[in-house]
Amino acid sequence: MVKRKFSSTFWEGVILFLVSVFGVVMSFVSHKDFNVEWKLSPYLFPLIISFFLLILSLSIISQGLKNESEKEEKSKVDIKSLLIFGLVCTVYLLVFNFLGFVLSTIILLVLLMMLLGERRWWFILLVSVISSVLIYLLFAKYLSVMLPKGKIFWYLGL
């Protein structure tokens, strides 16, 4: 009998699959108690995200099964970049209410793109500004999600 060893990609897909199934089940269970139609339910968005994660997890599992015969290379973790990433995200959470969604997200995206190695300033600014504004318009204007506008603008009288 041959003992089968699965790749880490396969196990990552299985974990993501379990998390997404949990998200789908919890969305249905929570919605049932809320007693509104689905289009007004606060559990619709988590259900959609969980459903897409479910599809992606199946893709990752199949990729892990295909690549199981290939020997996995151990990648060296860049601790410095990981710590900088964690610090940037922590600062983002701390200044989010003060600077507001758009300004703090632009700064976050600029810093993360620089951390990932992008050096073209025009590209960094273009992607950061357009992404932040489009996300704001989508959630704040079209989905009526209240996002912080920033206390700094109130202090400045704007």
Protein Blocks (a to p, Z undefined) as FASTA:
>chain_A
ZZddddfklmmmmmmmmmmmmmmmmmmmmmmmnopafklpcklmmmmmmmmmmmmmmmmm
mmmmmmmmpccddddddfklmmmmmmmmmmmmmmmmmnommlmmmmmmmmmmmmnopabf
klmmmmmmmmmmmmmmmmmmmnopacdebjklmmnoZZ
